[in-house]
Amino acid sequence: MEKLIQLIEVLGFFSYILLFIIIFLESFPVTFFLPGDSLLFTTGFLASQGNFNIIVLVIVLYIASVLGYFFSYFMGERIRTFILNSNDRYWFKKKHLDYTKNFFDKYGDKTIIIGRFIPIVRSFGPTLAGAVDMNYKKFMRDNILGGLLWVPVVTSLGYFLGKSIPNAHLYLTPIILGIIFVSFIPTIIEYIHVRRKKHNQGA
């Protein structure tokens, strides 16, 4: 925590730019490992300690999240074109697109909106939406709404926790680890559900 605060003090205004870049890049599959929920929560907490302006912070992170999804969607469109022109010569085959499209037809809104709160889904969702040609207006509606739910909620959680709990910085690490664990629970549950479904179908 102390090192992070020192970095913020050194960077000053440029800390916002660094956070913008991280949240923006987290919207792409190749950078799924970058922090999302934990970063929002931590910066919200730091804002409660006077290291950030909470309003500016939320605005910057929100714009980064929406723009990240926007460009990730168009990257998915490029991937779709590549797959359709490859004549099934590579691993990403047309049948995979068809399967993913069927999934998005049923759960596209949930994937883009609720998926904001789920690691990995948050990084792959917008790219897959572009790859299966999800309706652009529908995608942008879900993108804007999902960002409005994700960024202010998680960031404010860290902010108000830092304001309300004395010496909250002493518990920040276990709290962040708890947030990371909880955010993976839906993914774990879905994985178990899929495994059971395949097992029952094979029985």
RODO-2510 file (C-alpha; in nm, 4 decimals, decimal comma):
residues 203
     n   res          X          Y          Z
     1     m     0,0000     0,0000     0,0000
     2     e     0,2758     0,2427     0,0911
     3     k     0,4560     0,1766    -0,2383
     4     l     0,1340     0,2360    -0,4317
     5     i     0,0775     0,5665    -0,2523
     6     q     0,4370     0,6681    -0,3228
     7     l     0,3872     0,5881    -0,6918
     8     i     0,0709     0,7992    -0,6995
     9     e     0,2521     1,0888    -0,5351
    10     v     0,5324     1,0669    -0,7916
    11     l     0,2991     1,0444    -1,0917
    12     g     0,0507     1,3028    -0,9673
    13     f    -0,2057     1,3798    -1,2391
    14     f    -0,0563     1,1095    -1,4591
    15     s    -0,1887     0,8500    -1,2122
    16     y    -0,5303     0,9016    -1,3707
    17     i    -0,3816     0,8326    -1,7144
    18     l    -0,2168     0,5130    -1,5900
    19     l    -0,5457     0,3924    -1,4385
    20     f    -0,7287     0,4821    -1,7604
    21     i    -0,4862     0,2702    -1,9644
    22     i    -0,5145    -0,0294    -1,7297
    23     i    -0,8954    -0,0350    -1,7270
    24     f    -0,9062     0,0266    -2,1019
    25     l    -0,6710    -0,2636    -2,1772
    26     e    -0,8502    -0,4972    -1,9364
    27     s    -1,1371    -0,5063    -2,1862
    28     f    -0,9334    -0,7233    -2,4265
    29     p    -0,8750    -1,1015    -2,4098
    30     v    -0,4949    -1,0754    -2,4363
    31     t    -0,4806    -0,8551    -2,1238
    32     f    -0,7413    -1,0372    -1,9134
    33     f    -0,4853    -1,0693    -1,6308
    34     l    -0,4886    -0,6950    -1,5559
    35     p    -0,6705    -0,5927    -1,2351
    36     g    -1,0313    -0,4809    -1,2642
    37     d    -1,2514    -0,5046    -0,9554
    38     s    -0,9547    -0,4926    -0,7204
    39     l    -0,8163    -0,1825    -0,8935
    40     l    -1,1483     0,0022    -0,8771
    41     f    -1,1909    -0,0850    -0,5107
    42     t    -0,8333     0,0095    -0,4191
    43     t    -0,8405     0,3433    -0,6005
    44     g    -1,1768     0,4192    -0,4397
    45     f    -1,0213     0,3474    -0,1021
    46     l    -0,7221     0,5685    -0,1832
    47     a    -0,9623     0,8450    -0,2832
    48     s    -1,1094     0,8269     0,0673
    49     q    -0,7585     0,8927     0,1999
    50     g    -0,7171     1,1987    -0,0210
    51     n    -0,4983     1,0435    -0,2912
    52     f    -0,7593     1,0886    -0,5671
    53     n    -1,0589     1,3086    -0,6340
    54     i    -1,3424     1,0531    -0,6224
    55     i    -1,5552     1,2307    -0,8861
    56     v    -1,2700     1,2679    -1,1342
    57     l    -1,1630     0,9107    -1,0601
    58     v    -1,5054     0,7620    -1,1351
    59     i    -1,5410     0,9644    -1,4554
    60     v    -1,1961     0,8617    -1,5826
    61     l    -1,2471     0,4934    -1,5011
    62     y    -1,5974     0,4931    -1,6496
    63     i    -1,4826     0,6447    -1,9799
    64     a    -1,1945     0,3954    -1,9915
    65     s    -1,4305     0,1010    -1,9362
    66     v    -1,6761     0,2099    -2,2065
    67     l    -1,4071     0,2922    -2,4628
    68     g    -1,2286    -0,0345    -2,3864
    69     y    -1,5444    -0,2319    -2,4619
    70     f    -1,6052    -0,0215    -2,7736
    71     f    -1,2658    -0,1012    -2,9278
    72     s    -1,2774    -0,4619    -2,8067
    73     y    -1,6068    -0,5041    -2,9955
    74     f    -1,4476    -0,3844    -3,3198
    75     m    -1,1506    -0,6108    -3,2641
    76     g    -1,4031    -0,8941    -3,2472
    77     e    -1,5431    -0,7851    -3,5838
    78     r    -1,1946    -0,8147    -3,7342
    79     i    -1,1609    -1,1620    -3,5855
    80     r    -1,4965    -1,2581    -3,7368
    81     t    -1,3826    -1,1464    -4,0822
    82     f    -1,0598    -1,3426    -4,0423
    83     i    -1,2458    -1,6594    -3,9410
    84     l    -1,4978    -1,6373    -4,2237
    85     n    -1,2181    -1,5869    -4,4757
    86     s    -0,9992    -1,8667    -4,3377
    87     n    -1,2246    -2,1494    -4,4617
    88     d    -1,1890    -2,3355    -4,1293
    89     r    -0,8124    -2,3747    -4,1695
    90     y    -0,7381    -2,2585    -3,8158
    91     w    -0,8615    -2,3416    -3,4655
    92     f    -1,1194    -2,0616    -3,4693
    93     k    -1,3728    -2,2221    -3,6989
    94     k    -1,7113    -2,1026    -3,8187
    95     k    -1,8889    -2,3612    -3,6031
    96     h    -1,7367    -2,1938    -3,2971
    97     l    -1,8829    -1,8634    -3,4126
    98     d    -2,2237    -2,0247    -3,4604
    99     y    -2,2137    -2,1740    -3,1114
   100     t    -2,1086    -1,8410    -2,9575
   101     k    -2,3768    -1,6548    -3,1527
   102     n    -2,6454    -1,8867    -3,0159
   103     f    -2,5152    -1,8147    -2,6674
   104     f    -2,5227    -1,4371    -2,7239
   105     d    -2,8721    -1,4551    -2,8692
   106     k    -2,9849    -1,5940    -2,5329
   107     y    -2,7497    -1,4323    -2,2842
   108     g    -2,5905    -1,1380    -2,4670
   109     d    -2,7333    -0,8691    -2,2369
   110     k    -2,6267    -1,0528    -1,9220
   111     t    -2,2806    -1,1191    -2,0637
   112     i    -2,2154    -0,7515    -2,1369
   113     i    -2,3882    -0,5987    -1,8316
   114     i    -2,3481    -0,8507    -1,5489
   115     g    -2,0256    -0,9835    -1,7022
   116     r    -1,8624    -0,6556    -1,5981
   117     f    -1,8432    -0,7958    -1,2461
   118     i    -1,6878    -1,1282    -1,3528
   119     p    -1,3153    -1,1544    -1,4342
   120     i    -1,2267    -1,3110    -1,7711
   121     v    -1,5892    -1,2688    -1,8886
   122     r    -1,5280    -0,8954    -1,8616
   123     s    -1,2288    -0,9250    -2,0950
   124     f    -1,3684    -1,1729    -2,3477
   125     g    -1,7336    -1,0593    -2,3587
   126     p    -1,7062    -0,7484    -2,5800
   127     t    -1,4673    -0,9148    -2,8253
   128     l    -1,6976    -1,2147    -2,8625
   129     a    -1,9938    -0,9786    -2,9053
   130     g    -1,8188    -0,8221    -3,2028
   131     a    -1,7139    -1,1605    -3,3385
   132     v    -2,0753    -1,2859    -3,3490
   133     d    -2,2044    -0,9541    -3,4870
   134     m    -2,4179    -0,8632    -3,1840
   135     n    -2,6447    -0,5711    -3,2731
   136     y    -2,4253    -0,2625    -3,2299
   137     k    -2,6920    -0,0378    -3,0747
   138     k    -2,7853    -0,3113    -2,8304
   139     f    -2,4205    -0,3686    -2,7459
   140     m    -2,3538     0,0008    -2,6816
   141     r    -2,6644     0,0253    -2,4635
   142     d    -2,5431    -0,2677    -2,2549
   143     n    -2,1889    -0,1305    -2,2594
   144     i    -2,2953     0,2083    -2,1214
   145     l    -2,5293     0,0563    -1,8641
   146     g    -2,2779    -0,2059    -1,7526
   147     g    -2,0089     0,0582    -1,7084
   148     l    -2,2482     0,2760    -1,5076
   149     l    -2,3144    -0,0133    -1,2726
   150     w    -1,9614    -0,1507    -1,2439
   151     v    -1,7343     0,1515    -1,2018
   152     p    -1,9354     0,3663    -0,9558
   153     v    -2,0489     0,0690    -0,7442
   154     v    -1,7091    -0,0959    -0,6918
   155     t    -1,5159     0,2312    -0,6645
   156     s    -1,7677     0,3799    -0,4196
   157     l    -1,7526     0,0626    -0,2122
   158     g    -1,3815     0,1186    -0,1564
   159     y    -1,4364     0,4892    -0,0955
   160     f    -1,7071     0,4549     0,1690
   161     l    -1,5287     0,1677     0,3388
   162     g    -1,2210     0,3844     0,3734
   163     k    -1,4334     0,6673     0,5135
   164     s    -1,6358     0,4612     0,7593
   165     i    -1,3914     0,2091     0,9091
   166     p    -1,1117     0,3363     1,1344
   167     n    -0,7669     0,2208     1,0225
   168     a    -0,9261     0,0511     0,7200
   169     h    -0,5875     0,0433     0,5474
   170     l    -0,4833    -0,2313     0,7894
   171     y    -0,7466    -0,4625     0,6401
   172     l    -0,7179    -0,3592     0,2760
   173     t    -0,5170    -0,6602     0,1543
   174     p    -0,7527    -0,9301     0,2919
   175     i    -1,0531    -0,7293     0,1697
   176     i    -0,9116    -0,7117    -0,1832
   177     l    -0,8331    -1,0837    -0,1788
   178     g    -1,1918    -1,1446    -0,0672
   179     i    -1,3258    -0,9340    -0,3551
   180     i    -1,1145    -1,1268    -0,6061
   181     f    -1,2396    -1,4572    -0,4638
   182     v    -1,6047    -1,3499    -0,4647
   183     s    -1,5793    -1,2188    -0,8225
   184     f    -1,4683    -1,5635    -0,9405
   185     i    -1,7574    -1,7474    -0,7706
   186     p    -2,0042    -1,7050    -1,0643
   187     t    -1,7421    -1,8421    -1,3048
   188     i    -1,6764    -2,1415    -1,0802
   189     i    -2,0486    -2,2114    -1,0398
   190     e    -2,1061    -2,1925    -1,4162
   191     y    -1,8117    -2,4241    -1,4793
   192     i    -1,9493    -2,6807    -1,2342
   193     h    -2,2946    -2,6484    -1,3928
   194     v    -2,1546    -2,7093    -1,7435
   195     r    -1,9512    -3,0073    -1,6252
   196     r    -2,2561    -3,1643    -1,4596
   197     k    -2,4671    -3,1017    -1,7680
   198     k    -2,2095    -3,2731    -1,9917
   199     h    -2,1823    -3,5614    -1,7468
   200     n    -2,5604    -3,6095    -1,7378
   201     q    -2,5808    -3,5968    -2,1170
   202     g    -2,3082    -3,8569    -2,1448
   203     a    -2,4732    -4,0823    -1,8884
***
